[in-house]
Amino acid sequence: MKERGNPLLKRLDFIIGVPIVFFLGVIKKIFLKKSEGFNKENIKTIGVIKEAAIGDLVILSGVLKDLEKNFPNSKLILFCSETNQAIVELLDLKNPVEKVVLPISKPVELFKKIISLEPIDILFDFGQWPRINAIISFFINSKFKIGFKTKGQYRHYVYDRVIEHIEKGVHEVENFRNLLRSVSIPVGEKPSLKVVNSLIKLPEKYVVFHLFPGGSKANLKKWNINNWITIGKYLVKKGYHIILTGGKSDSKDAEVVRWKFEHEDIDGKMIINYTGESLKDSIYILKNSKLIVSIDTGIVHIASAINANIVALYGPTDPVRWGPLSENSKVIYNKRECSPCISLGFETQCEKPECMDSIKVEDVIKAIDSFL
């Protein structure tokens, strides 16, 4: 079963998850011994939960570096999902983390894996809304557990220390850092990833187009294909190849985009479809590009983490909270009365990408020219 953007899993997470978490919270309060905290000098194992999106884990990479820096002799265990596990081996850490992939869509297998784990000294749950994270946290054998209290999500009852999740005015990296600050762990490391050499063939100078968003409200993050064609023609005339990136599921759509370019009398050799490449190869492509133009998706955070030039297009989400952190970035965001309308990734009732439609081609070209 598909995990990310699955409406059934989200619905079950709320309908079943909320009462389960509340019940587990009652058990914890009445029947379980209250945690006596932890001694920072004796931490041997640190658990971190971050399932779901690749972009969130990339943002979290700086916090993982903070943990490694402050606890150089401790083992770091990262609980991830099928969706974002590929990024784990590319985290810019001195020591490899122990990766535990959580089969979120297989509850029996998930439960067996959790209860078989060795005890952990301290556990950080960086999930902002999923109740399943809180349930997992409850059953992981840890001396001290820290997690978010997010407005309207009813997921915080199982933690030993609860941190208010801030939805407006700060970047999400600061929310992540606040979990460490709550136990006096210094923070400040920036998100970063390793770039691994690849045998993939690249033109001398090219610009990456990432047109394809992910998640349950992906359609609201799309920018009109005719706009991409316009800026593509502009770049090809300047001698740049265009490389299209995306997942395997985007390959057919990318071929349609190539056909549209050719239909506009653009030499097909100038448009390269590299959707479906491995994450390692995709990062290599991004790093060696002159520029990346992307809608709001994990590619923005990856590009920022490797200090690649990027023009990021934002509509239903808030770039203050979810924007690139690198100085080599420019954000195009025409705030409307109703925007941003997506905070946790799925709650908006909007059906049309009016905020994305308000982004003008000339503004994007102006941002592109500032890099090229």
URRA-V28738 format. One record per residue. RES is the residue in one letter. SS is DSSP state (A for helix, B for strand, O for the rest). PHI is phi in whole degrees, 0 to 359 (* if undefined). Layout:
RES:SS:PHI + RES:SS:PHI
This chain:
M:O:* + K:O:299 + E:O:266 + R:O:285 + G:O:72 + N:O:273 + P:A:296 + L:A:294 + L:A:297 + K:A:296 + R:A:293 + L:A:296 + D:A:301 + F:A:277 + I:A:296 + I:O:267 + G:A:295 + V:A:300 + P:A:296 + I:A:295 + V:A:297 + F:A:298 + F:A:297 + L:A:296 + G:A:296 + V:A:295 + I:A:302 + K:A:299 + K:A:288 + I:A:268 + F:O:256 + L:O:264 + K:O:294 + K:O:294 + S:O:297 + E:O:269 + G:O:85 + F:O:208 + N:O:257 + K:A:301 + E:A:284 + N:A:245 + I:O:278 + K:O:255 + T:B:226 + I:B:237 + G:B:258 + V:B:229 + I:B:255 + K:O:208 + E:O:270 + A:O:73 + A:O:289 + I:A:296 + G:A:302 + D:A:298 + L:A:291 + V:A:296 + I:A:300 + L:A:289 + S:A:302 + G:A:294 + V:A:293 + L:A:297 + K:A:294 + D:A:299 + L:A:296 + E:A:297 + K:A:296 + N:A:275 + F:O:228 + P:O:296 + N:O:257 + S:O:262 + K:B:274 + L:B:257 + I:B:248 + L:B:252 + F:B:267 + C:B:238 + S:B:231 + E:O:301 + T:O:293 + N:O:242 + Q:A:294 + A:A:297 + I:A:279 + V:A:300 + E:A:290 + L:A:257 + L:B:295 + D:O:274 + L:O:243 + K:O:289 + N:O:243 + P:O:293 + V:O:272 + E:B:275 + K:B:266 + V:B:239 + V:B:274 + L:B:270 + P:O:281 + I:O:304 + S:O:274 + K:O:233 + P:A:301 + V:A:295 + E:A:297 + L:A:298 + F:A:297 + K:A:299 + K:A:294 + I:A:294 + I:A:286 + S:O:271 + L:O:286 + E:O:288 + P:O:301 + I:B:239 + D:B:288 + I:B:215 + L:B:234 + F:B:251 + D:B:256 + F:O:266 + G:O:289 + Q:O:274 + W:O:228 + P:O:295 + R:A:289 + I:A:301 + N:A:299 + A:A:294 + I:A:296 + I:A:300 + S:A:300 + F:A:301 + F:A:273 + I:O:285 + N:O:281 + S:B:222 + K:B:291 + F:B:210 + K:B:233 + I:B:234 + G:B:204 + F:B:273 + K:B:254 + T:O:253 + K:O:307 + G:O:78 + Q:O:255 + Y:O:51 + R:O:232 + H:O:260 + Y:O:286 + V:O:262 + Y:O:268 + D:O:280 + R:B:224 + V:B:243 + I:B:243 + E:B:295 + H:O:275 + I:O:266 + E:O:262 + K:O:229 + G:O:92 + V:O:227 + H:O:286 + E:A:299 + V:A:299 + E:A:288 + N:A:300 + F:A:299 + R:A:296 + N:A:297 + L:A:295 + L:A:286 + R:A:300 + S:O:296 + V:O:240 + S:O:60 + I:O:263 + P:O:300 + V:O:231 + G:O:142 + E:O:293 + K:O:272 + P:O:301 + S:O:204 + L:B:226 + K:O:279 + V:O:249 + V:O:259 + N:O:301 + S:O:224 + L:O:270 + I:O:296 + K:O:274 + L:O:232 + P:O:289 + E:O:296 + K:O:222 + Y:B:208 + V:B:241 + V:B:268 + F:B:251 + H:B:242 + L:O:265 + F:O:251 + P:O:277 + G:O:236 + G:O:95 + S:O:288 + K:O:244 + A:A:301 + N:A:298 + L:A:281 + K:A:262 + K:O:283 + W:O:250 + N:O:307 + I:A:301 + N:A:296 + N:A:292 + W:A:298 + I:A:298 + T:A:298 + I:A:287 + G:A:296 + K:A:300 + Y:A:300 + L:A:286 + V:A:297 + K:A:297 + K:O:272 + G:O:95 + Y:O:265 + H:B:285 + I:B:246 + I:B:252 + L:B:266 + T:O:244 + G:O:162 + G:O:276 + K:A:300 + S:A:292 + D:A:266 + S:A:300 + K:A:294 + D:A:297 + A:A:295 + E:A:294 + V:A:297 + V:A:297 + R:A:301 + W:A:299 + K:A:295 + F:A:299 + E:A:297 + H:A:295 + E:O:265 + D:O:64 + I:O:261 + D:O:304 + G:A:301 + K:A:292 + M:A:277 + I:B:246 + I:B:247 + N:B:267 + Y:O:245 + T:O:292 + G:O:85 + E:O:289 + S:O:297 + L:A:299 + K:A:300 + D:A:291 + S:A:297 + I:A:294 + Y:A:298 + I:A:298 + L:A:297 + K:A:295 + N:O:268 + S:O:281 + K:O:285 + L:B:193 + I:B:241 + V:B:243 + S:B:215 + I:B:283 + D:O:289 + T:O:201 + G:A:301 + I:A:301 + V:A:301 + H:A:287 + I:A:295 + A:A:301 + S:A:296 + A:A:290 + I:O:252 + N:O:60 + A:O:274 + N:O:290 + I:B:214 + V:B:250 + A:B:249 + L:B:255 + Y:B:241 + G:O:223 + P:O:281 + T:O:249 + D:O:268 + P:A:293 + V:A:298 + R:A:268 + W:A:241 + G:O:282 + P:O:294 + L:O:262 + S:O:283 + E:O:287 + N:O:272 + S:B:217 + K:B:227 + V:B:249 + I:B:256 + Y:B:211 + N:O:259 + K:O:296 + R:O:252 + E:O:302 + C:O:265 + S:O:251 + P:O:284 + C:O:246 + I:O:241 + S:O:250 + L:O:266 + G:O:118 + F:O:208 + E:O:276 + T:O:292 + Q:O:258 + C:O:293 + E:O:243 + K:O:243 + P:O:280 + E:A:296 + C:A:293 + M:A:288 + D:A:296 + S:O:281 + I:O:285 + K:O:269 + V:A:303 + E:A:297 + D:A:290 + V:A:292 + I:A:298 + K:A:298 + A:A:293 + I:A:300 + D:A:297 + S:A:294 + F:A:265 + L:O:264
